[in-house]
Amino acid sequence: MGQFRNGRITLLAIVVCLFALFLVGRLYYVQVMQNQAYLSKADRQYVRYSQTVFERGSIFLSAKDDNLVSAATLKTGYTVALEPKKILHPEDVYNALSGILKFDESVLLNKIDDTGNSYKEIAKRVDENTAQRIKDLNLAGVSEFKERWRYYPGDKTAAHVLGFTGFAADGVTHSGRYGLERYYNDVLTRDSSNLYVNFFAQIFSDISEALFTDNRSEGDIVTTIEPSVQHELEGGLAGVMTAWKSDMTGGIVMDPYTGEIIAMAVTPAFDPNNLSKEKNTAIFSNPMVDRVYEMGSIIKPLAMVAGIDAGAVTPTTTYDDKGFVLVNGAKISNYDGRARGVVDMQRVLNDSLNTGMAFVTQRLGNEGLTKYLMSYRFGEETGIDLPGEVHGLVSNLKSPRDIEHVTASFGQGIALTPIATIRALSALGNGGFLPSPHIVKQINYTSGVSKKISHDPSEPVFSKESSDTITKMLVKVVDTSLLGGTVKLPHYTVAAKTGTAQIAKETGGGYYDDRYLHSFFGYFPASKPRFIIFLFTVYPKGAEYASHTLTRPFIDLTKFLINYYEVAPDR
């Protein structure tokens, strides 16, 4: 009998201990993990009935020292409202408020006189001090309640990456509209309904739901964007726009091995805190992922490395350059129309010779060229974590004619997104594989769990030896040919190439004679690249070649990255 009683006591003690542990765990979850949520609930003393305070997760940039910098957060203020039916002396109310808020007397008095309406807002996003001054007046029929709205501390910084929020079709729900706000909307959205549950009811709610599933998908996102690099890139792009009056300019800085996007920018940009000033909503889309362009001669190294990898050519292979070549009856000329005689493949890249790429295509064969270009996945999306990505237009590679393949080898006739272009170009310096471009590296869930986002590289599209060979060739381009070799860095190897492409007419039927897209890419230190940079500008005025418009911005950004990250010299 004593053993039975002792067993029951032991069992009861175990149950009590387990229940106590559950209570402690649940209290920790509610009071610590959900602390900010309940603070938000406490703040709602000012909220009018039937409306909740806007809640949403945050977006952070990552400084090089791993400190987080707020890129998208919430800002708090107050809305001042009237209940006209409760206002007995409109003039007194106007006189009292006019010393605090600025508004037209007739407008305010009309709202006060509208006794048929039980609620009228007269001021929004009022700061706390101003709201307190109004509260202290204790005016009948005047109230103030707390509101929150999405706020972007950097204004235009990384605007095309971040996107913004807006009302959904129901006119009540907020959701992401562009950029990361849209792509990660499920993570950033908050369900505020559970904040109105009684505190003790929350503690004693269903155990499995409370401890294991509650808010498991809600969190904050941490990006790979480095704020100082982003600022430097945006400044460089703005300089291009000012100097050359381009229609648009964009750029990407990426780790060519991991695919981490360190900076991405487009100009002109927009301020997500002040969207009403934008008249054309097209500015909100991100052309780095949702538009395609014929990139021009920066594609030549990708075709050249294909010829090298297939054994069709070597850097010392020669041909007789006559300044032009006829392909299917069409005349393909060098950019200057000049013949150079017998030259090798290094000279083809140095002088960006279209006839040389026609020679490489002939040696490689149409099928061979197509095989390599398609292995770069030009016809596919990269899978970057931004909305609206489109795939490249590469139908010309299916043509039975030679001409479409020759023009593709120097970047005309096929159109690519900037993000797909930099992914393919990364393979030139990283040993031959395609990285996975991405912007978010970690999600910090409200449950306390953090998830690091991992990305696996592709299988190699060409050999490490071919990568080393083309890299050495591109370093010679910079050292000896780019602006006459004047931008060579004495202690660092830089591999780079410019591109100038005619812009196709919107209505079809050929190209503009006086409109060009300039592009530029480069990676460094070339022996083991830390960064790859891609720049492009659409229809710059007064400059025909990319070497004139984009070389200096590229070199300036390269020097900044070398100094900022203290990159070790490699020569």
C-alpha positions as CSV (number, residue, x, y, z in Angstrom):
1,M,0.0,0.0,0.0
2,G,2.9,2.4,0.9
3,Q,4.6,1.6,-2.4
4,F,1.4,2.4,-4.3
5,R,1.0,5.7,-2.5
6,N,4.6,6.6,-3.1
7,G,4.2,5.8,-6.8
8,R,1.2,8.1,-7.0
9,I,3.1,10.9,-5.3
10,T,6.0,10.4,-7.6
11,L,3.8,10.4,-10.7
12,L,2.0,13.5,-9.4
13,A,5.3,15.2,-8.8
14,I,6.4,14.4,-12.3
15,V,3.2,15.8,-13.8
16,V,3.5,19.0,-11.7
17,C,7.1,19.4,-12.7
18,L,6.3,18.9,-16.4
19,F,3.4,21.4,-16.2
20,A,5.7,23.9,-14.4
21,L,8.3,23.5,-17.2
22,F,5.6,24.0,-19.8
23,L,4.5,27.2,-18.0
24,V,8.0,28.5,-17.8
25,G,8.6,27.7,-21.4
26,R,5.3,29.3,-22.5
27,L,6.0,32.4,-20.3
28,Y,9.4,32.7,-21.9
29,Y,7.9,32.5,-25.4
30,V,5.1,35.0,-24.7
31,Q,7.1,37.5,-22.6
32,V,10.5,37.3,-24.3
33,M,10.1,35.9,-27.8
34,Q,6.8,37.8,-28.3
35,N,7.9,40.9,-26.3
36,Q,7.7,43.3,-29.1
37,A,4.3,42.0,-30.2
38,Y,2.8,42.6,-26.7
39,L,4.4,46.0,-26.5
40,S,2.7,46.7,-29.7
41,K,-0.6,45.6,-28.2
42,A,0.0,47.9,-25.2
43,D,0.5,50.8,-27.7
44,R,-2.9,50.3,-29.1
45,Q,-4.6,52.4,-26.5
46,Y,-4.9,55.1,-29.1
47,V,-6.3,52.9,-31.9
48,R,-9.8,53.4,-33.1
49,Y,-12.1,50.5,-33.0
50,S,-12.1,48.0,-35.9
51,Q,-8.6,49.0,-37.0
52,T,-5.3,47.5,-36.0
53,V,-1.8,49.0,-36.0
54,F,0.1,48.0,-39.1
55,E,2.7,45.3,-38.4
56,R,5.4,43.9,-40.7
57,G,8.8,42.3,-40.5
58,S,12.0,44.2,-41.1
59,I,14.6,44.0,-43.9
60,F,18.2,44.5,-43.1
61,L,21.4,45.2,-45.1
62,S,24.6,43.6,-44.0
63,A,27.7,45.7,-43.4
64,K,31.1,44.1,-44.1
65,D,31.6,43.6,-40.3
66,D,28.3,41.6,-40.2
67,N,26.4,44.5,-38.4
68,L,22.9,44.8,-39.6
69,V,21.6,48.1,-41.0
70,S,17.9,48.7,-41.2
71,A,16.6,49.0,-44.8
72,A,12.8,48.6,-44.2
73,T,11.2,49.0,-40.9
74,L,8.1,50.7,-39.2
75,K,7.7,54.3,-38.2
76,T,5.2,55.3,-35.6
77,G,3.1,58.5,-35.4
78,Y,-0.4,59.6,-34.8
79,T,-3.5,60.4,-36.7
80,V,-5.7,63.3,-35.5
81,A,-9.4,62.8,-36.0
82,L,-12.7,64.6,-35.4
83,E,-16.1,63.4,-34.3
84,P,-18.2,66.3,-35.5
85,K,-21.3,65.3,-33.6
86,K,-19.4,65.9,-30.3
87,I,-18.0,69.3,-31.2
88,L,-20.1,72.1,-29.7
89,H,-17.9,75.1,-30.5
90,P,-16.2,74.7,-33.9
91,E,-14.4,78.1,-33.7
92,D,-12.8,77.1,-30.4
93,V,-11.6,73.8,-31.8
94,Y,-10.1,75.6,-34.8
95,N,-8.4,78.2,-32.7
96,A,-7.0,75.6,-30.4
97,L,-5.7,73.3,-33.2
98,S,-4.4,76.0,-35.5
99,G,-1.6,76.8,-33.2
100,I,-0.4,73.2,-33.4
101,L,-1.3,71.9,-36.9
102,K,-1.2,73.7,-40.2
103,F,-4.4,73.6,-42.3
104,D,-6.9,75.7,-44.1
105,E,-9.6,77.2,-41.9
106,S,-12.4,76.6,-44.3
107,V,-11.4,73.0,-44.9
108,L,-11.3,72.2,-41.2
109,L,-14.5,74.0,-40.4
110,N,-16.3,72.1,-43.2
111,K,-15.1,68.8,-41.6
112,I,-16.3,70.0,-38.2
113,D,-19.7,71.1,-39.7
114,D,-20.2,67.7,-41.4
115,T,-22.3,66.3,-38.5
116,G,-23.6,63.6,-40.7
117,N,-20.2,61.9,-40.5
118,S,-19.1,60.4,-37.3
119,Y,-15.4,60.3,-38.1
120,K,-13.1,62.7,-40.0
121,E,-9.3,62.5,-40.2
122,I,-7.6,65.9,-40.3
123,A,-3.9,65.0,-39.9
124,K,-1.8,61.9,-40.3
125,R,1.7,60.9,-39.3
126,V,1.9,63.5,-36.5
127,D,4.8,63.1,-34.2
128,E,4.4,62.1,-30.6
129,N,5.1,65.5,-29.1
130,T,2.5,67.2,-31.3
131,A,0.0,64.4,-30.5
132,Q,0.5,64.9,-26.8
133,R,0.0,68.7,-27.1
134,I,-3.4,68.0,-28.8
135,K,-4.3,65.4,-26.1
136,D,-3.5,67.8,-23.3
137,L,-6.1,70.2,-24.8
138,N,-8.8,67.7,-23.9
139,L,-11.0,68.9,-26.7
140,A,-14.4,67.2,-27.0
141,G,-14.7,65.5,-30.3
142,V,-11.0,65.5,-31.0
143,S,-9.0,62.3,-30.7
144,E,-5.6,61.0,-31.7
145,F,-4.6,57.4,-32.3
146,K,-1.4,55.7,-33.0
147,E,-0.5,54.5,-36.5
148,R,2.4,52.8,-38.1
149,W,3.6,52.8,-41.6
150,R,6.4,51.3,-43.7
151,Y,9.5,53.3,-43.6
152,Y,12.8,53.1,-45.6
153,P,15.6,54.8,-43.7
154,G,17.8,55.0,-46.8
155,D,15.2,56.7,-48.9
156,K,16.2,55.8,-52.5
157,T,19.0,53.4,-51.4
158,A,18.5,50.0,-52.9
159,A,14.9,51.0,-53.8
160,H,14.6,48.6,-56.7
161,V,15.9,45.7,-54.6
162,L,13.7,46.5,-51.6
163,G,10.5,47.4,-53.4
164,F,7.6,48.7,-51.2
165,T,4.3,47.8,-49.7
166,G,0.8,49.0,-50.7
167,F,-2.8,48.2,-50.1
168,A,-4.2,45.0,-51.6
169,A,-7.4,44.9,-53.6
170,D,-9.5,44.8,-50.5
171,G,-8.3,48.3,-49.6
172,V,-7.3,47.2,-46.1
173,T,-4.6,44.6,-46.2
174,H,-1.0,45.7,-46.8
175,S,1.3,43.5,-48.9
176,G,4.6,43.7,-50.8
177,R,4.3,45.2,-54.3
178,Y,7.8,45.1,-55.7
179,G,11.2,43.8,-54.8
180,L,12.0,41.8,-51.7
181,E,8.8,43.2,-50.1
182,R,6.8,41.2,-52.6
183,Y,9.1,38.1,-53.0
184,Y,9.2,37.5,-49.2
185,N,5.7,38.9,-48.4
186,D,4.7,35.6,-46.7
187,V,7.7,36.0,-44.3
188,L,7.3,39.7,-43.7
189,T,3.5,39.8,-43.2
190,R,2.2,39.7,-39.6
191,D,-1.0,38.2,-38.4
192,S,-2.0,40.7,-35.7
193,S,-5.2,39.0,-34.7
194,N,-3.5,36.7,-32.2
195,L,-2.3,39.8,-30.2
196,Y,-5.8,40.4,-28.9
197,V,-6.0,37.0,-27.2
198,N,-6.2,37.2,-23.4
199,F,-2.7,36.9,-21.9
200,F,-3.6,33.8,-19.8
201,A,-5.6,32.3,-22.6
202,Q,-2.4,32.6,-24.7
203,I,-0.4,30.9,-22.0
204,F,-2.8,28.0,-21.8
205,S,-3.6,27.7,-25.5
206,D,-3.0,24.4,-27.3
207,I,0.5,23.2,-26.4
208,S,1.5,21.9,-29.8
209,E,0.4,25.0,-31.6
210,A,1.9,27.4,-29.0
211,L,5.3,25.8,-28.8
212,F,5.8,24.5,-32.3
213,T,3.7,26.1,-35.0
214,D,2.8,29.6,-33.9
215,N,4.2,32.3,-36.3
216,R,6.6,29.8,-37.7
217,S,6.7,31.5,-41.1
218,E,6.9,35.1,-39.9
219,G,10.3,36.7,-39.6
220,D,12.8,39.4,-40.6
221,I,15.1,39.0,-43.6
222,V,18.8,39.8,-43.7
223,T,20.2,40.6,-47.2
224,T,23.6,40.3,-48.7
225,I,23.6,44.0,-49.7
226,E,26.5,45.9,-48.2
227,P,25.4,49.5,-47.5
228,S,28.6,51.3,-48.3
229,V,29.2,49.4,-51.5
230,Q,25.6,50.0,-52.5
231,H,26.1,53.8,-51.9
232,E,29.3,53.7,-53.9
233,L,27.6,51.9,-56.8
234,E,24.7,54.3,-56.8
235,G,27.0,57.3,-56.8
236,G,28.9,55.9,-59.8
237,L,25.7,55.2,-61.8
238,A,24.4,58.7,-61.0
239,G,27.7,60.1,-62.4
240,V,27.2,58.2,-65.6
241,M,23.7,59.6,-66.0
242,T,24.9,63.1,-65.4
243,A,27.8,62.9,-67.8
244,W,26.1,61.1,-70.6
245,K,22.4,61.9,-70.2
246,S,21.5,58.2,-70.6
247,D,18.0,56.9,-70.5
248,M,18.9,54.5,-67.8
249,T,22.0,53.0,-66.1
250,G,22.4,50.0,-63.9
251,G,25.0,47.9,-62.1
252,I,25.6,44.8,-60.0
253,V,28.5,43.9,-57.7
254,M,28.6,40.1,-56.9
255,D,30.7,37.4,-55.3
256,P,31.5,35.3,-58.4
257,Y,31.8,32.1,-56.3
258,T,28.8,32.3,-54.0
259,G,26.4,34.4,-56.0
260,E,25.9,36.9,-53.2
261,I,24.7,40.2,-54.5
262,I,26.7,42.8,-52.6
263,A,25.1,45.8,-54.5
264,M,22.5,46.2,-57.1
265,A,21.2,49.5,-58.4
266,V,19.3,51.2,-61.2
267,T,19.1,54.9,-61.9
268,P,16.8,56.8,-62.2
269,A,15.5,55.4,-58.9
270,F,12.5,56.3,-56.7
271,D,11.9,57.1,-53.0
272,P,9.7,54.4,-51.5
273,N,8.8,56.9,-48.7
274,N,7.3,59.3,-51.3
275,L,5.8,57.3,-54.1
276,S,3.1,59.8,-55.0
277,K,5.7,62.0,-56.8
278,E,6.3,59.3,-59.4
279,K,4.1,59.7,-62.5
280,N,5.1,56.6,-64.3
281,T,4.8,53.3,-62.5
282,A,7.3,51.6,-64.8
283,I,10.1,53.1,-62.7
284,F,9.2,50.7,-59.9
285,S,10.1,47.5,-61.9
286,N,13.7,46.2,-61.7
287,P,15.3,46.0,-65.1
288,M,18.2,43.9,-63.7
289,V,15.8,41.0,-63.6
290,D,12.7,41.8,-65.6
291,R,14.0,43.2,-68.9
292,V,16.3,41.8,-71.5
293,Y,19.0,43.6,-73.6
294,E,21.4,42.8,-76.4
295,M,24.6,43.1,-74.5
296,G,27.2,43.4,-77.3
297,S,30.9,42.5,-77.0
298,I,30.9,41.4,-73.3
299,I,29.5,38.2,-74.7
300,K,32.7,37.7,-76.8
301,P,34.7,36.1,-74.0
302,L,31.9,33.6,-73.4
303,A,32.1,32.5,-77.1
304,M,35.9,32.6,-77.1
305,V,36.2,30.4,-74.0
306,A,33.8,28.0,-75.7
307,G,36.2,27.8,-78.7
308,I,39.2,27.3,-76.3
309,D,37.4,24.6,-74.2
310,A,36.3,22.7,-77.3
311,G,39.9,22.8,-78.7
312,A,38.8,24.9,-81.7
313,V,41.1,27.8,-81.0
314,T,43.9,28.8,-78.6
315,P,45.1,32.3,-77.7
316,T,47.8,32.1,-80.4
317,T,45.5,30.8,-83.2
318,T,45.6,33.3,-86.1
319,Y,43.4,34.3,-89.0
320,D,43.6,37.0,-91.7
321,D,41.4,40.0,-90.7
322,K,40.2,41.9,-93.8
323,G,38.0,44.2,-91.8
324,F,34.8,42.5,-92.8
325,V,33.4,39.1,-93.6
326,L,30.4,38.0,-95.6
327,V,28.0,35.5,-93.9
328,N,24.9,34.3,-95.7
329,G,25.3,37.4,-97.9
330,A,25.4,39.8,-95.0
331,K,28.4,41.9,-94.3
332,I,29.9,41.6,-90.8
333,S,32.4,44.4,-90.1
334,N,34.7,45.4,-87.3
335,Y,33.5,48.3,-85.2
336,D,35.8,50.6,-87.2
337,G,35.7,48.7,-90.5
338,R,39.5,48.5,-90.5
339,A,41.5,45.4,-91.6
340,R,44.4,44.3,-89.3
341,G,45.9,41.5,-91.3
342,V,47.0,38.3,-89.6
343,V,46.1,38.5,-85.9
344,D,45.7,36.0,-83.1
345,M,42.8,35.4,-80.7
346,Q,44.3,37.7,-78.0
347,R,44.1,40.6,-80.5
348,V,40.5,39.6,-81.2
349,L,39.7,40.4,-77.6
350,N,42.0,43.4,-77.3
351,D,40.5,45.1,-80.3
352,S,37.0,43.5,-80.0
353,L,37.0,42.2,-83.6
354,N,33.7,41.0,-84.9
355,T,35.5,39.2,-87.7
356,G,37.5,37.3,-85.2
357,M,34.3,36.0,-83.5
358,A,33.0,35.0,-86.9
359,F,36.2,33.0,-87.3
360,V,35.8,31.4,-83.8
361,T,32.2,30.5,-84.7
362,Q,33.2,28.9,-87.9
363,R,35.9,26.8,-86.2
364,L,33.5,25.8,-83.4
365,G,30.5,25.2,-85.6
366,N,27.0,26.4,-85.1
367,E,26.0,23.4,-82.9
368,G,29.1,23.8,-80.8
369,L,28.5,27.5,-80.2
370,T,24.9,26.9,-79.4
371,K,25.8,24.0,-77.0
372,Y,28.0,26.3,-74.9
373,L,25.8,29.4,-75.0
374,M,22.8,27.3,-73.9
375,S,24.9,25.7,-71.1
376,Y,25.2,29.2,-69.7
377,R,21.4,29.0,-69.2
378,F,20.7,32.1,-71.2
379,G,17.2,30.8,-72.0
380,E,16.3,30.2,-68.3
381,E,15.7,32.3,-65.2
382,T,18.5,32.4,-62.7
383,G,16.1,31.9,-59.7
384,I,17.2,35.0,-58.0
385,D,15.0,36.0,-55.0
386,L,13.3,38.9,-56.7
387,P,9.9,39.0,-58.4
388,G,9.2,39.3,-62.1
389,E,12.4,37.6,-63.4
390,V,12.2,36.8,-67.1
391,H,14.4,34.5,-69.2
392,G,16.6,35.5,-72.1
393,L,15.5,35.6,-75.8
394,V,17.8,33.1,-77.6
395,S,15.6,31.8,-80.4
396,N,18.2,32.9,-82.9
397,L,20.4,30.0,-81.8
398,K,17.8,27.6,-83.3
399,S,18.3,29.1,-86.7
400,P,19.8,26.9,-89.4
401,R,21.7,29.9,-90.8
402,D,25.2,30.9,-89.9
403,I,24.5,34.6,-89.6
404,E,22.4,34.3,-86.4
405,H,25.2,32.3,-84.7
406,V,27.9,34.7,-85.7
407,T,26.0,37.8,-84.4
408,A,25.2,35.9,-81.2
409,S,29.0,35.3,-80.7
410,F,29.4,39.1,-80.3
411,G,26.2,39.8,-78.3
412,Q,23.7,40.8,-81.0
413,G,20.5,39.0,-81.9
414,I,20.2,37.4,-78.4
415,A,18.8,39.4,-75.5
416,L,19.6,38.7,-71.8
417,T,18.8,40.0,-68.4
418,P,21.6,41.7,-66.5
419,I,21.4,39.1,-63.8
420,A,21.7,36.2,-66.2
421,T,24.6,38.0,-67.9
422,I,26.6,38.4,-64.7
423,R,26.0,34.8,-63.7
424,A,27.4,33.5,-67.0
425,L,30.4,36.0,-66.9
426,S,31.2,34.8,-63.4
427,A,32.1,31.4,-64.8
428,L,35.0,33.0,-66.7
429,G,36.9,33.7,-63.4
430,N,35.6,31.1,-60.9
431,G,36.8,28.0,-62.6
432,G,33.9,27.4,-65.0
433,F,30.6,27.1,-63.0
434,L,27.5,29.2,-62.7
435,P,26.8,30.6,-59.3
436,S,23.3,31.1,-57.9
437,P,22.6,34.8,-57.6
438,H,20.7,35.7,-54.4
439,I,20.0,38.7,-52.2
440,V,18.7,37.2,-48.9
441,K,21.2,35.2,-46.8
442,Q,19.2,34.6,-43.6
443,I,15.7,34.7,-42.2
444,N,15.2,35.3,-38.5
445,Y,11.9,33.9,-37.6
446,T,9.8,35.4,-34.8
447,S,9.9,32.0,-33.1
448,G,13.6,32.5,-32.4
449,V,14.9,30.2,-35.1
450,S,17.2,31.5,-37.8
451,K,17.6,29.9,-41.2
452,K,20.6,30.5,-43.4
453,I,19.9,30.4,-47.1
454,S,22.3,28.1,-48.9
455,H,22.8,27.9,-52.7
456,D,24.5,25.1,-54.6
457,P,26.6,26.0,-57.7
458,S,26.0,24.3,-61.0
459,E,28.1,21.7,-62.7
460,P,31.1,23.2,-64.5
461,V,30.2,24.5,-68.0
462,F,33.8,24.5,-69.1
463,S,37.1,23.4,-67.5
464,K,39.2,25.2,-64.9
465,E,42.1,25.3,-67.5
466,S,39.8,27.1,-70.0
467,S,38.8,29.5,-67.2
468,D,42.4,30.3,-66.4
469,T,43.2,30.8,-70.1
470,I,40.4,33.3,-70.8
471,T,41.2,35.1,-67.6
472,K,44.8,35.7,-68.6
473,M,43.5,37.0,-72.0
474,L,41.1,39.4,-70.3
475,V,43.9,40.6,-68.0
476,K,45.9,41.5,-71.1
477,V,42.9,43.4,-72.5
478,V,43.0,45.7,-69.4
479,D,46.8,45.9,-69.1
480,T,47.5,46.7,-72.8
481,S,44.3,47.8,-74.6
482,L,41.6,49.3,-72.3
483,L,42.0,53.1,-72.8
484,G,45.5,52.4,-74.1
485,G,46.5,50.5,-71.0
486,T,46.3,53.6,-68.8
487,V,43.9,52.0,-66.3
488,K,46.2,49.1,-65.4
489,L,46.5,48.6,-61.7
490,P,50.2,47.9,-60.8
491,H,49.5,45.6,-57.9
492,Y,46.3,43.9,-59.0
493,T,45.3,41.8,-62.0
494,V,41.9,42.9,-63.4
495,A,40.1,40.9,-66.1
496,A,37.6,43.0,-68.0
497,K,35.8,43.6,-71.3
498,T,33.6,46.4,-72.8
499,G,30.6,46.0,-74.9
500,T,28.7,48.3,-77.3
501,A,25.5,47.0,-78.9
502,Q,23.1,48.7,-81.3
503,I,19.6,49.1,-79.8
504,A,16.8,47.3,-81.6
505,K,13.9,49.4,-82.8
506,E,10.8,49.0,-80.6
507,T,8.6,48.4,-83.7
508,G,11.0,45.8,-85.0
509,G,12.8,45.8,-88.3
510,G,16.4,46.5,-87.5
511,Y,18.5,48.7,-85.3
512,Y,18.9,52.4,-84.6
513,D,22.0,53.9,-86.3
514,D,22.6,56.3,-83.4
515,R,21.5,54.5,-80.3
516,Y,23.7,52.1,-78.3
517,L,23.7,50.1,-75.1
518,H,27.1,50.2,-73.4
519,S,28.1,47.4,-71.1
520,F,31.1,46.6,-69.0
521,F,32.2,43.7,-66.8
522,G,35.3,42.9,-64.9
523,Y,36.5,40.7,-62.0
524,F,39.4,41.0,-59.6
525,P,41.9,40.0,-58.3
526,A,41.9,37.9,-61.5
527,S,43.9,35.1,-60.0
528,K,41.1,34.4,-57.5
529,P,38.3,36.9,-58.0
530,R,36.8,38.5,-54.9
531,F,34.2,40.5,-56.9
532,I,32.7,40.7,-60.3
533,I,31.2,44.0,-61.5
534,F,28.6,44.5,-64.3
535,L,27.6,47.9,-65.5
536,F,25.4,49.0,-68.4
537,T,23.9,52.3,-69.6
538,V,21.1,52.7,-72.2
539,Y,21.4,55.3,-75.0
540,P,24.2,57.5,-73.6
541,K,24.4,60.8,-75.6
542,G,27.7,61.9,-77.1
543,A,29.7,58.7,-76.7
544,E,29.8,55.8,-79.1
545,Y,31.8,53.3,-77.2
546,A,31.5,51.8,-73.7
547,S,35.2,52.3,-73.1
548,H,34.5,56.0,-72.9
549,T,31.4,55.9,-70.6
550,L,32.0,53.0,-68.2
551,T,35.7,52.4,-67.8
552,R,36.3,55.1,-65.3
553,P,33.2,54.2,-63.2
554,F,34.4,50.6,-63.2
555,I,37.9,51.4,-62.2
556,D,36.7,53.8,-59.5
557,L,34.5,51.1,-58.0
558,T,37.2,48.5,-58.3
559,K,39.6,50.7,-56.3
560,F,37.0,51.4,-53.7
561,L,36.3,47.7,-53.2
562,I,40.0,46.9,-53.0
563,N,40.5,49.6,-50.3
564,Y,37.3,49.0,-48.4
565,Y,37.8,45.2,-48.1
566,E,41.6,45.5,-47.8
567,V,42.0,43.0,-50.7
568,A,45.6,41.6,-50.9
569,P,47.6,42.3,-54.0
570,D,48.1,39.5,-56.4
571,R,51.0,40.9,-58.4
